[in-house]
Amino acid sequence: MQNYLFKNISVVNENTISEKDVYIKNGRIEKIERQIEIKGRVNEIDGEGKHLFPGAIDDQVHFREPGLTHKATIYTESKAAVAGGVTSFMEMPNTIPNALTPELLEDKYVIGKNNSLANYSFFMGVSNTNAEEVLKINKRKNDVCGVKIFMGASTGNMLVDSEPALHKIFSGSELLIATHCEDEKIIKENYKNLKAQKPILAPADHPVIRNENACYTSSSFAVALAKKYNSRLHILHITTEKELELFTNQIPLKQKRITAEVCVHHLHFTADDYENLGYLIKCNPAIKEAKNKEALWEALLDNRLDVIATDHAPHTLEEKEGPYEHAHSGLPLVQHPLLMMLQYYKQGRIPLEKIAEKMSHAVADCFRIKDRGYIREGNFADLVVVDLNQSTTVKKENLLYKCGWSPLEGVTFPAAILQTFVNGNLVYNNSIYGNTTWDESIKGHRMLFEADR
């Protein structure tokens, strides 16, 4: 493993931006000082005019392996993640087979160990009938990120609508419980009513079917369960103004028992975008009318929403085609979340320090990830070099997703990711200054967590 010394780089970390030297040795951050001189062999990187961010940690991705590898694999999507400045990810259990037993979950860890360029963890899946299997994971508090409950439609056997099963998980899980919250009964009724009015549905009907009421009814139920049992609850991809009343900014994140995530596409798109993008932006929960986007931004900045993620969920273009009932929900995003947020920084909407907080620090704090998420001496060197004076245009030919498309194609972002380090290894070196190079010789690490939930 090579050692690196960043000279005169602007370090974005813990609510400050300061010009520092940063020395990486044996995969970790050895020293951070105003000036560092190293005797002996070291790779020196001129950071003048550049910014150094902690690697983003994406707490919700669908990398489709095993069983759905025509859409994506852990290798292809982790490579896209690294190119986007995402150095660690937590992947969802709705693969085939669903990760509903400790043994099936461990199979995914083996794939990650052999193939992932980024650091990884995998959620244990919940069904209506596997509560005993889920609770076995209590023994794995140090190396499993949490359990995932689909309290709304999902693939396979993963819709959990049994109240006894939910009570058993919320009362018995010692791990973080992550939930997808949409009420299935409300969704079905909305679909039935709308279908009676117009037999052929359109993309813009999606947020009518999966409306605010469906989200709030489910989210408020999850919050009630968490309060009843003092569970550690993390509600994924909040999309509505109404749901924001369920969360607080009155206590520090590390003391919260109930936290919330917002995804980049819900901060970026609105229902108006269905006209141009159609089913390409069909996802669950749905992208909704603009007032919700504005409310999400406000809640993100005042800390009612705790972390930013992607919910990266690739499908083939054929799978995204209509009619409504055929078009799959989900879109690929993990290659561009940091660039998306840097665009909003350039627009004056969010400070750089807040981007680092919501994409790195807060995720590490929320999941109690050991030695990651901050640029600190002793932490793993998961780092991203950004140039705010360059630009990046999303083109089909520079996409790394196996599905080969993005709803962001044609967009030019006013920043560029130059280098991504994972555990001190320079995995991605951008082509702005020559040919893009990759070092795939060292794979990412299995993330570890503090045991006390």
N, C-alpha and C positions, 0 to 999 in steps of 0.2 A: 504494500500500500504506500502510495506517495504522500508526502507532506506538502502543504501549501501555505503561502503567506500572502494575504491580501494587504496591499499598501494603499493608504489614503482613500478608503472606500466609505461611503455614507451608510452607516449601519442603522437600519430601521428596526427598533427593538424596544419593547417595554415603554411605549409612549414617548420615545425620544428618537431623534435623528442626529447622529454625531459622527464626525469623521474619525475613523479608527484604523488601526492595523489589527488583523485577525489572523492568528496562527492555528492551522489545523495539523494535528499530529496523530497518527495511528487511528484515524477515523473520528476523532473527537476534537472539540474546540479546546485547544491547549491554553491559549492566552488571548486576551483582548486588551489592548492598550493604545495610547495615542501614538506611540512609536515603538516598534519591535524590530530588533536586529537579530538575525539568526545566523550562527556560524555553522558551516557545513552545507550539505545538499538540501535545497528546498526549492519548490516551484513558486516563483514570485509572480503575483498577478497585480498589475497596475489597476487600481480601482478608481482612479481619478475620474470624477464625473459620473460614476456609477453608484447604484444603491444595492445594498446587501440585505435581503429579506430572509427570515427563517422559512424553511420549506413549508408550503401549505400542507395541511392535513385534511383530507376530504373524508368526512365521517359517513358518507352515503354514496356508494357506487354499486353498479350492477355490471360485473365483468363477464358474466354469462358462462363461466366454466365451473363445473362440468355440464355437459348436456346440451348447451346452446351455442356451440363454438362456431356455427356458421355466422353468428352475429359478431362475436368478440371472443378473445381469450385473455387470460390474465397477463400473458406476455405482451400482446398488442396494446391493450388498454393501459397497462402500467407504463409502457413506453410513451404513449401519448400523454399520460399524466406527468411524467418526468419532464417532457418537453414543455409542459405548461407550468412548471414550477411546483407541481404537487409531488412531494417526496414520500408521503405516507397515505394509505387509504384503508377504509373499513368497508368490507364488501358484504352484500346482502345474501340471504339464504335461499332465495327463490330461483335457484338453479335446478338442474335435473340430474340426479334426484335432489329434492329439497333437503337442505341440511337440518334434518329433524332429529338426529341422534348424535351423540358425541362422536361416534365412529365416522359418520358421514361428514361431520364438521371437520374432523381431523384430516380426512381425505383432501379437503380444500387447502388446508395448511401445507400439505405435502406439495400440492401443485404450486402454491405460492413460493415455497422454499426453492423449488427447482426452476421457476420461470419468472418471478416478479422482479423487475428492475427497481421498484419502489418498496418501501417498508409496508407491511400488511398486517391486517387482522380481519377476522371473519365473524359475523354475527351468527349465533345459534338461532334457528328458526322455531317458531311456535305454531302449532295447529290446535284444533279443538280437542285432540286426543293424546297429545304427547307431553303433558305436563310433567310426568315423572322423569322423562328423558331430559327435559329442560332443566329441572332442578338439580340434576346430576352435575350441571355445569357450575354450580356453586363452588365446587372444588377447584375450579379453573379461574378464579378471580384474578390471577396474576397474568394470564396470557390469552384471555378471550375478552373482546371489547364489550360484549353485552348480548342481550337477547332481543330479537326483533318480532314484533307483533303487527300483522296486517289487520288492523281494525277497519277493513274495507276490502273491496275486491282485490284479488291477487291471482297469480297462476298456481296451478296444482292444488295441493291440499293445505293452503296457507291462509285462507280467510278464517279469522277467529271471531266467531259471533256467539260462542257459547259463554254465557255469563259465569257459570261455575268454573270453566277453564280460565277465564280472565281473573277471577278472584283468586284462584289457586296460584297463578303466576305472580300476580301483584303482591300477594301475601308472602310468597315463599322465595322469590328470586332475590339473591344477594348481589346480583349484577345489575348494571344499568339496564333499564327496559326502554327500548326505542320503539316508537309506534308510528305507523301510517294511519292517520285518522280521517276516515270518511265513513259515514253511516250507509251501509249497504241497502237497507230498506228504503231510505229516502232516495238514493240513486235510482233504484229500480222503479219506484213510483214516478219519479221525474221523467225517466225514460219512457215509461208506459204512457204518461199523459202527453208528452211532446210528440211521440210517435203517432198518437191518435190524431193529432192536429196536422202533422206533416210527415207522411210516410218515408220520404227521403230526407235524412238529416244531413247537416252541413258541419264543417269544423267548428264554426262559431256556436253551435249548439252544445258543445262539450261543457263549457262552464255553466250552462243552464241546467244540464243534467247533474253535473257534479258541483252543486252550488254552495253558497256560503252556509246554508243550513245543514247540509250534509257534513261539512267540515266541522262546524262548531258543535253540533250534537255529539259527534264522536270524540272530539278533543276534550270537551267539557266532561264527558264520561271518564275518559282516561285520567284527567286531573283529579276527579272525585275519587277514583280508585287509588291513585297515588297518595292522596291526602289521607284516605282511610287507613292505608297500611304503611304510611311513611316510606313508600317505595322511591327509588331513584328513577325518575321518569324523564325521558328526552323525546319531545314530540318533533317529528321530522317535517320538513317542507311546509311550513305555515304559509298560507296563501290569502287569508282574509283579514280584513280590518276587525271584524267581530271577534276572532280568536285572540287578538292581542290583549284583551281584557283578562285573559287567563294567566298572564305572566307578569312578573314584577322586575323592577330595576332598583328596588329599595334595599336589597342585600347583595353583598359581593357574590360573584359567580361561584366561588369555591364553597359557599355556604348554601347555595340553592339545591333543593331536592327536585325541583321541576324546572327544566330548561327547554329551550326551543331553538330550532334551526330554520334558516331561510335559505333558499336556493337561488343561484345566480340568474336562472331564467325567469323566476318570479320577480326579481329586481330589475330585469331588463325588458321583458316583453309584456304586452297587455293584450286584452281581447281584440283590440284593433288590429293586431298583427295576424290574426287568422285570415284576413282578406288576402294577404300576400303570401303567407307561408303555409296556410292550410293545415293539413294533418302533420306536417313536419314538426309543429310545436304542440301537437296533441300529447298530453301527459297527465298523470294522476298524482296529486290533485291538479285540477285544471288551471291554466293561466286565465286570470279573471280580469274584470274591468279595471280601468286605470286607477280608480280611487284606492283600490287595494294595494297596488304597487306603491303609491305615495305613502300609505300608512305603514307598509313594511319597511320602507326606507327610514321613516321617522322612528320606528321601534328598534331598528337595527342600531341607529346612531345613539339612541338613549338607553340601550342595553336591556330592553325587554326581550329582544331577540339576541341570542347568545353567540351563534356561530353561522358562518357561511359555508355552504356545500354545493355540490353539483347535482346529485341524484343522477349521475351519468347512467343512461339506460339505452344502449344502442339497439337498433333494429335495422334490417336491410331496407333499402328504398322500396322494394316490392311490398314488404310488410307494412310500410307506412302509407300505402295507397288506399283510397276509399273503395267502397262506401264506408260510412261511419263505423259500422259493426266490424269491419275487417281491419281498419287502420289501427295498428298497435300503438299503445301509449308509451311514451318515453323518447328522449332525445340525447344524442351524444354531446358532452360538454367538457369532459375532464382535461382537454388540451388547452382550454382558454379561460378558466375562471379568474386567474390572476390578471390577465390582460383585460378582461371585462371590468374588473374593479379599478384597474389603473386608468381606464378610460373615464370612469366616473371621478377619479381623483383629478384628472385633467379638466374635467367640467366643474370642479369645485364642490362636488357633492360629498366626498369622503376623504379624510386625511390619510396619508400613507401609513401613519402609525395605527390608525383604526383598521386598515386593511390587514396589517400584520397581526393585530389583536384578534380579529374575527376569523381569520383563515388559519391561524397558527396557535397563538397563545391560548385563546379561549377554548379551542378544541382540546388542547393538551390538558387544560384545567378541568374541562367538563368531563372528560373520560379518564382523568388522572393518569395520563401517559407518562411513563418514566423517561426522563432525560431527552425529551424532544419538545419542539414547539417554541423554543426560545433560543436566542443567540447568547448563550451563557458558557462560561468556562466549565468544562466537564461534560457538557451535553454532546450528543452525537452531532456531527457536522452535516446537518441537513440544511442546505443553504442554496439561495437563488440569487444570481447576479442579474440585475435589471438595468436597462438603459432607457431612460425617459426621453432621450433625444432621438431615438430611432422609432421606426414604425413596423408593424407586422400586419400583412394582409392575409386573411384566411382564404386559401385556395384549395381546390380539390387535390391538387398535386402535393400540397404540403401537409395534408391531413394524415395522421397516423392510425386512426381508428380502422378496425377491420371492416366496418360497415361502409367506409369510404365517403361519407357525406357529413355535412354540418349545417344547422340552420343559420350559422354565422358566415357562410360562404359569401365572399365579396366585401365583407366588413374589413376596414383598415383600423387597427388599434394604434393609438399614439404612444407606443412603448414596445420594447422587445426584451424577451428573456434570452440572455446571452449564455448563461451557464447554470447547470443544476448539479449540485453535489448531494449524493446520498451516502450517509455514513462516511463522509470524507472522500468518497470516490467521485471523480469528475465523470459523471455518466453522460451528460449532454453538453456539447460545446457547439454553439450556434454558428450558422454559416455566414453571418453578417461580415465576419472578418476572414472568410475563407470557406472551405467545405465543412459542412456539419459533420462532427465526429461523435461517435458513441463508444463508451467503454462498458460492455455488457459482461465483463469477466467476473464481476463481483455482484451477486444478487442482493436484493434488499433483505432486511432483517424482520423477523417476527416481532411485533411491538409487545412491550411489557407494560403492565399497569399496576398502580398502587392498589393493594388488596382491600383497603378500607373503603367501602361504598357508603 
